[in-house]
Amino acid sequence: ALAFKIKYGVIIIMNRFILAVLVLNLALMQGCASSYTTPAAGVNITELTDDDIAELMKIEPASTFPARIAIARVQASGYISRTNNSYGSGRYSVVTTRDIEDESDFEKLSNLPMVGGLAPLSRLLLPPNLDSIKDLRLSAARLKTDVILIYSVDTAFHVEGTPLGPLSAITLGFLPNKKAFVSSTTSGVLIDVRTGFVYGVAEATEREKQRTTIWNSEDAIDEARMDSERASFKSFMKEFETLWENTLAQHGAKKSTSL
């Protein structure tokens, strides 16, 4: 009987030891298998208007030049990244903190011909529920601006040609040594604050190529995203300069009577 008890006790101890090892291995595997979640998508700005074609054709610009420009970056509702988040719910949200934009980009914008000043939209001026472009125009009107530049950044991750959509989980530590790249498209529209007239649109796409073995941490993947979005925004600003030149060529003759 004593021998049985000793043998039985040894078996229990061994089973507990094996269970402890399994739990430890599971914890280590979970720690290695952390993941990076891709940010939410950008916004198709043209879908934020409810006007039909007949009504749009009736709209005429009312802004005078030099013009004060309001600026708003919009993203999908609930947008969040490792470096930023958004404000508002509804059909879209507004990013009010700059992370991919450099101050030098806005300095160049403010120095363009016939620009009377810049006014980024603050969340203090925005309603909590955002459904149309008119919500942004109302906020821009409170700032006494003439036109509003609305832009959005849409970023996609690709591994061996396979796109990973918004809010996809990229598991770290298990990525093959394959080609990967992050592509970002910044698109924007210039709108008359008073009437909603669209002066024009601009768009630019850039991408960062890497190998997936470099994506060994959340920071590494997010740095690739940031590089791609920064490059895209800088290219977009160059395209906007052309849009602004064309706007002045067509509408710049309307001067402010107070000047």
Disulfide bonds with the S-S distance in Angstrom:
none
